[in-house]
């Protein structure tokens, strides 16, 4: 039996990640390349979209707000 994903385990798009973090897409991609944020999955192709774990993005957003 498959269990439903909780909201913390769901995958979100780059757009949603940017909104949660308060950054633009270029910054998001830079953070992925520098290892500041790990993508949970990348869709196929050279321009394949990144997908992120909601809980990972939310945790980074909370850490970023603490520092600011």
TIDO-195795 format. One line per field, with one value per residue (C-alpha): residue number from 0; residue in three letters; x, z, y. Coordinates in steps of 0.5 Angstrom, whole numbers, plus 500, padded with zeros to 3 digits. Layout:
pos	[NUM  ...]
code	[ALA  ...]
X	[X  ...]
Z	[Z  ...]
Y	[Y  ...]
//
This chain:
pos	[0  1  2  3  4  5  6  7  8  9  10  11  12  13  14  15  16  17  18  19  20  21  22  23  24  25  26  27  28  29  30  31  32  33  34  35  36  37  38  39  40  41  42  43  44  45  46  47  48  49  50  51  52  53  54  55  56  57  58  59  60  61  62  63  64  65  66  67]
code	[UNK  UNK  UNK  UNK  UNK  UNK  UNK  UNK  UNK  UNK  UNK  UNK  UNK  UNK  UNK  UNK  UNK  UNK  UNK  UNK  UNK  UNK  UNK  UNK  UNK  UNK  UNK  UNK  UNK  UNK  UNK  UNK  UNK  UNK  UNK  UNK  UNK  UNK  UNK  UNK  UNK  UNK  UNK  UNK  UNK  UNK  UNK  UNK  UNK  UNK  UNK  UNK  UNK  UNK  UNK  UNK  UNK  UNK  UNK  UNK  UNK  UNK  UNK  UNK  UNK  UNK  UNK  UNK]
X	[500  503  502  501  506  506  507  514  516  513  517  516  518  524  518  515  522  524  518  519  526  525  530  530  531  538  540  537  541  547  546  544  551  555  552  548  541  541  536  532  531  532  528  531  535  540  534  531  527  530  525  526  524  519  522  529  527  523  529  534  528  528  536  536  531  535  541  538]
Z	[500  498  503  501  501  507  505  508  503  497  491  489  483  482  482  488  491  489  492  499  499  496  491  483  479  477  485  486  480  483  490  487  483  489  494  498  496  493  488  490  482  475  470  463  458  458  460  465  471  478  483  491  497  500  507  505  502  508  513  508  508  516  516  512  515  522  519  516]
Y	[500  507  512  519  524  529  537  537  531  534  536  544  547  552  558  556  555  562  565  561  564  571  570  570  564  566  566  560  556  559  556  550  550  552  547  552  548  541  540  533  532  535  533  530  535  540  545  540  544  543  540  541  538  543  541  543  550  552  550  554  560  560  560  566  570  568  571  577]
//
